[in-house]
Amino acid sequence: MSDNVIEFPGGSEDCELQFIPLRRISVSFGRTINLGNYESAKIQVGYETDLQEDANHDEEYNKAWEIVMEQVEKVEKEIAG
């Protein structure tokens, strides 16, 4: 059997296999918050995602950045009480 034939129950189908390389973007952000009385809290949030070759990298980067900043804001609110 050739590599480009997929077997299905009741028959087979000829197909063309394509491998699309993936790319990865990574976004991270850190912030130190002064809690007073010589205490501080450090927040570090990161996000990584795989992109297909035809993805709009600017749009995907902006989405990743939004995800990171939403998490930072969430943690800041928890710390602030």
N, C-alpha and C positions, 0 to 999 in steps of 0.2 A: 504494500500500500504506500502511495506517495505521501509526503508530508503535508500536502495541501488538500487532502481528502478527509472530511470529518464523517465518522460513522454515526448514524442515528439508528434507533430501533426501526426496523422495516426498510432500511436503505442507507444510502450514503449521499453526501453532497460534496461536489468539488467547490473549493473556495480559495481565495487568495488571502494569505496571511500577511498582515502588516504589523510591524512592531514600531510603535511610536515612542521615541525616547522621552523620558520624563525629566523635568527640571525641578529643582527644589528652591523655594525661597524661604528665608528665615527672617523674622522680625523680633526684636527684643527691646525692652525698655526698662530702665531702673530708676528708682527715685528713693531718696532718703527723706524721711519726715521727722522733724523735730517734735518730740513729745513733751518737751519741757523737762525741767529738773535733771538736766544732763542725760536724758534718755532719747533714743531715736529708734525708728523702725525703718528697715530697708525693704522695699518692694522690688522684686525682679520678676517680670513676666515675659515669656517668650512663646512664639508660635511658629511652626514650620508646616509647610504644605508642599505637595508635589504638583507640578503643573505639566499639562500636556504641551507639546511643542507649539500648537496653534493658539494657546491661551494668550490673552492680552496681559502682559506682565505688569503693566502699570495698574490696571484694574485689580488684579489679584493681589498686588502689593498693598494697594489702598484698603482692600478688604481685610487683609491680614493685620494691617496697622490698626484698623477700627476694632478688631477682635481684641488685640493686645490692650489698647487704651480703655476699652470697656471693662476689662478685667482689672486694670490698674485702678480705675475709678471705683469699682466695686470694693476692692480691698481697702482703698483709702476711706471709704464710708464706714466699713467695718471697724477700722482702727479708730476713727473719730468718734465712733459710738453713736 
